[in-house]
Amino acid sequence: MSTIIVATDFSEVADNAVEYAAQLAKQFHSKLILFNAFKLPVHAANTLLPASVIHELLEENQVLLEGKADLVGFSYDIKTGHETSFSFVEEELQNLVNKYEADLVVFGMSTKTFEQDLLGNNTTMAIRKMQFPVLAVPLGAKFNGMKNVLFACDVLRGVPVKILESIKEFAKGLKSNVEVFFVDQKIEEFKANGTNLVSIDTINDGLDGITYSHKSVRSNAVISEIEKEIIAFEADLLIMIPKKYGFWSSLVHKSKTRMMASGLNIPLLSIPG
């Protein structure tokens, strides 16, 4: 993992994510890029300001971001950089991922609210739309290594080989134990006739070389079963693959990945399929 990007707006939630990302970067000997999508303060956005004032505000933000990056680099003895932009977060992040060939983007995750669950936020937006791995770090989560990693997946739909390669690389770098967790109301029937054996063989081949195990639960309460397994396995990280829905379908489907991200007390790594 050569480069990690962490988004910050200098809030408490973002500062916690920066600290977490810095420790992760140190573990992988990665460069850490701090990214800030600059927005005018509310009082300034509601007034007609001359271009010179806006330029000054942008420069102040740049100095603050540069200082934060330098402090993090010194504190954790890692290489850091910084980027700021007026662009929309999703547009600029994709550009930065391409520019730095980044392996991971880290966001802070605020406390779950009704509005967030309904509309989402920058983090859940990134999980839903972006085509790169996103690590959502909830406020209060601290990096103490990742001994146990829970990979919750839909084995009946199959798991892409490139995702298994990413999980394997992640687990090797952190010396983690991985549990592959299947939840499906029909999984026992599929096991009985061997329908999902190919998928399981693919997972076994993809994770060969690291410590991992399987566990399956027959249930239609996917979120609840994952939450229970996080406690039972004493997981330090949850990995999920977000499903993509079309526009009309997205109005009636709530992404399980997005719901988990907004209600966890451990980080969630979302890897697009």
URBELGI-V672899 format. One record per helix or strand. SS is the DSSP state (helix for helix, strand for strand). FROM is the first residue (numbers start at 1). TO is the last residue. If there is no record, write none. Layout:
ss: <SS	SS>
from: <FROM	FROM>
to: <TO	TO>
This chain:
ss: <strand	helix	strand	helix	helix	strand	helix	strand	helix	helix	strand	strand	helix	helix	strand	helix	helix	strand	helix	strand	helix	helix	strand>
from: <3	12	31	42	51	80	89	104	114	122	134	148	155	161	177	187	197	212	222	237	247	256	267>
to: <7	28	37	45	76	85	100	109	119	129	138	153	157	174	183	193	206	217	233	240	252	261	270>
